[in-house]
Amino acid sequence: MSAKVEPGRLYERVAEDLASAIAAERFEIGQRLPAERVLAQTYSVSRPTIREALIALELDGLVEVRMGSGVYVVARLPRDGQASATDIGPFELVEARRAIEGEACALAALRITDEELDELAALVAEMQAENARDVDMSEDADRRFHLLIAQATQNSGMVAAVQMLWDARARSPQYQLMSSKAHAAGVKPRIDEHAVILAALRSRRPDAARTAMRDHLTRVLDSLMNATEVHEIDQAQARIAAHRRRYAAIA
């Protein structure tokens, strides 16, 4: 494995290097990959970047994520003979949304109409109703909520930027796999957070609106990290060892 990653899309570079190591038999079939923390240190990247790389390898059928155990090599070559198409990394995408949609929300607070506020309220109610029935429909209402805020800025550049990020989310196979993991973990659009955003927009206060949107998307990042956490054996063994040392000291 390379100790450094060349400039470019970080998770893709990490995935390519790990795939090359697997193909070169530096990892055996059935072998567990190094812990996420170790990989992050090896490549000098963040843990979300490593998580994105592992999702890409999982899509190609090179590794299998075993919850509570780790990430294991299951094939030497991608199932289709070549690596899958890649797009903006899932965590990278939410990070970009936090920056751009935070500013869009601040601008919208100054320009949003009463009719648009009513539409947003209806979308929050729709999300709440669909959360109990169909999470895909709830997420569609979530998308329309965020795009309506962008439209309320009355700035075509802002609308285009937000639309591009949501389009990337829809087409990214990496995001789709991560989203399925999040659904399995019970992650759904958070009604309370959208209500806070709506209240900030109603107050016509840009700073409050920016903060509400950024806080919401920070929690989205956190929930996606939690939903895709592997809880590797090394972590469990470290906790067990710590407990044993503590009880031995008491005895």
N, C-alpha and C positions, 0 to 999 in steps of 0.2 A: 504494500500500500504506500502511496505517496504521502509524505508528511505535510505537504502544502498543496493548496488548490489554486490553479491558475485563475486569472480574472475571468468573469463571465457569470453565467447563471450557476450559483454555487451548488445547489443541491444536485443539479445535473452532472456537474464535474465530479462530485463525490460519488454519485451513483455509477458513473462510467468507470471510475477508478476501482470501486469495489467489485463491479461486474468483471473487470479485467483480472482482478485478483482471484475471483471465483473460477473464471475460465482457465486461468493458469495453474489451477489446483493448489493455490496457496491456502485455500480452505477446502476441507474435505466435505463431501456430501454428508449431511447429517450433523455437521459441526455448527456449534453456536457462534455467531459473530461476536466480536468484542462488545462490551456494554456501550450503550449510547453515549454515556459520559466519556468513555475512553476514546470512542470514535471522534467525538467533538474536539477533544484535546489533540488527537492525532492530526486532524485536518485543520485545526485552528478556526473552526466555525462554531456557530451556535447549535444547541440541541434541536431547535426547530428545523434547522437546515438538515441535520442528520435524519430527523424524522421524515422530512420530505424525500430524501434520498432512499430511505428504506421503503417508503410507499412506492416509489418508482420501481425498485427491485421486486417488490411484491407483485406489482402489476405485470411484470415480465415473467413471473413464475420462477424467479431465481431463489427467492427466500420465502419462508413461511413464518408468520408471526404467531407465536404460541403464548397466549396470555398467561402471565404468572411465571413464565419460564425464560423467554428471550426470542431472538430472531435466528432462525436456522437455515442453512444452505440446503436447498432441495433439488437444484439443477445447475448444470454447468453453463447452459446457453439459454437465451430467452425462448419461451414456448413457441413463438412465431418465427424464430430464426434471427430476429433482430430486435433491438430495443424499441419499445413503444414510443410514440410521439410524446413529447413533453410540452409543458406550457408553464405559465407563471406558477411558482410553487404555492401550495395552499396557504401556508403561514405567511409567506411573502405577500400574497394577494390581500389577506386580511390586514396586514400591516400597512399596505398602500391605501386600502380603503379607510383605515383609521385616520391617516393623514389628510386624504383628499375629502372624504365625506365629513370630517370634522369641520373643515373650512366651508364646505358647501352648506352645512347646517347653520353655521354662523351667519353666512350671507342670506340664507333663506329667512332667518329670523327677522331681517329688516324688510323683506319684500313679500312674504307669503300672504296670501289673501284669506279672508274668512272662509271662503268656499273650499280652498285647499286644506285648511285646518279641519274642516268638517270631513273631507275625504280621508284625511289621515286618521281621524277618530274612527271612521267606518272600517278602515283597514286594520286597526288595532283590534276592533271587535271581531272582525273576520278571522284574524290570527288566533284569537282566544277560542273561538268556536271550532276552528279546524284543528287546533292542537289536540283536541279530544277525539278527532275522527280521522284525519289524514294529514300527516306531517308534510307531505309534498305540497298539498294545497296551502297549508299554513306558510310554508317557505315561499310560495308564489306571492302570497299577500305581503310577506316580508320584503320581497324584491320590489313590489309595486310601491310600498311605503317609502323605501329608500330612493327610488327613482323619482317619486313625486316631490320629495324634498329637493332633489337636484333641480328639477324643473322649476320649483318655486324660487330658485336663485335668479331666474330670468337671464341666465348667462349660458349661452350655447356651448362654450368651451367646457364649463363645469359639467353640463349635462352629458357631453360627449365622453369626458373622462370617467364619470361614474358609470355610464352605460358600458364603456369598454371593460371596466373591472368586473361588472356583473356578467357580461358576455364571456369573459375569460373563465370565470367561475363555472358557468354552464358547460363550457366545452372541454374543460381540463379533466382528463381521466384521473389524474392524481387527486384533484379535489373531489371527484365523484366517489372514489374509493374511500377517502377520508370521511366524506359525508355519510357514507353507508355505515362506517364504524361509529360515527357520532350518533346516528339514528338508533343503532343497536344499543348504545349506551344511554338512550333516553334524552338526548339533547334535542331541544325544540326551540323555536323563537321565544324569547323571554318577553312576556307581556308587560311586566312591570318596567323593564328598561325602555321599551318603546313608548310607554305612557309618560315616562320622565322626559324623553325627547320631545314628545308632543306638548307637554306642559311648558317646557323651555321655549318652544316656538311660539306658543300662545302668549308668553310673557314678552315677546319681541326683544329678548335680551341675547345678543350674539354670543357673549362669553358663556352664558349658561347653556345655550344650544350647542356650542362647540364642545364644552365639557361633557354634556350628556351623551353626545354621539361618540366621542372618544372613549368615554367610560364603557359604553355599551360594546364597542368593538374590541376593547381590551378584554372584556369578559368573554366575548366570542372566542378570542385567541386562547384564553385560559381553558374554556370548556372543550375546545378541540384538542388541546394538548392533553387534558385529562382523559378524554375519550379514546385517545390513541396511545396512552401510556402502556408500556409492556409489563412493568414491574418485574424486572429481570431477576434471575436466581441470585446473582451476586448481591443485589440489594437485600433480598430476603435473608441470605446467609449472613450478611453483615449485621442485620437487626437481631438475628438469633444469637450470634456471637456476643453482641453487646449486652443482650439480656442475660446470657450465661455469666459474663464477667461481673455484671451487677449483682446477680444473686450469689455468686461465689464470694464476692467481697462482703456481703451481708452475713453469709455463713461463717 
